[in-house]
Amino acid sequence: MIQVRLSYYDRKRAQGKRHNAALICLARRRTDVIYAMLRDRKPYQLSTPAGPAPHTAAA
C-alpha cells in the first residue's frame, strides 16, 4: 500500500504540484476511500491496476 501512495504522490509531483499540494491530494484520496468504505460497509480491498480496458465495438 505504501507503493501505491508513493506512485500517486509522484504522479502529482510530476504534474507540477508542490510537496504540500501533493500531500493534500493524497489526503483527499484517502478520505474518499474511507468515506466509500463507511458508506458501502465494506472493508478496504487493494486493487491492482489491470491496464487499459479492452475495446468493445458498438453495434
C-alpha positions in Angstrom: 0.0 0.0 0.0 2.9 2.3 0.6 4.0 1.9 -3.0 0.5 2.9 -4.2 0.7 6.1 -2.1 4.2 6.9 -3.4 3.2 6.4 -7.0 0.2 8.7 -6.6 2.4 11.3 -4.8 5.0 11.0 -7.6 2.3 11.5 -10.3 1.1 14.6 -8.6 4.6 16.0 -8.3 5.2 15.2 -12.0 2.0 17.2 -12.7 3.8 20.2 -11.2 2.2 20.1 -7.7 4.4 21.3 -4.9 5.0 18.9 -1.9 2.2 20.3 0.3 -0.3 20.3 -2.6 0.6 16.7 -3.5 0.1 15.7 0.2 -3.3 17.4 0.2 -4.3 15.5 -2.9 -3.2 12.3 -1.3 -5.1 13.0 1.9 -8.2 13.8 -0.1 -7.9 10.5 -1.9 -7.6 8.7 1.4 -10.7 10.4 2.8 -12.6 9.4 -0.3 -11.6 5.8 0.2 -12.6 5.9 3.9 -15.9 7.5 3.1 -16.7 4.8 0.5 -15.8 2.1 3.0 -18.2 3.6 5.6 -20.9 4.2 3.0 -20.8 0.8 1.5 -20.0 -1.0 4.8 -17.2 -2.9 3.1 -13.6 -3.4 4.1 -10.7 -1.9 2.1 -9.5 -4.1 -0.7 -6.4 -3.2 -2.5 -7.0 -3.4 -6.3 -4.1 -3.7 -8.7 -4.3 -1.7 -11.9 -5.4 -4.1 -14.7 -4.2 -1.9 -17.6 -6.4 -0.4 -20.2 -9.9 -1.8 -20.6 -10.4 -3.9 -23.8 -12.2 -2.0 -26.5 -15.7 -3.3 -27.4 -17.1 -2.3 -30.7 -20.5 -0.7 -30.6 -23.2 -2.3 -32.8 
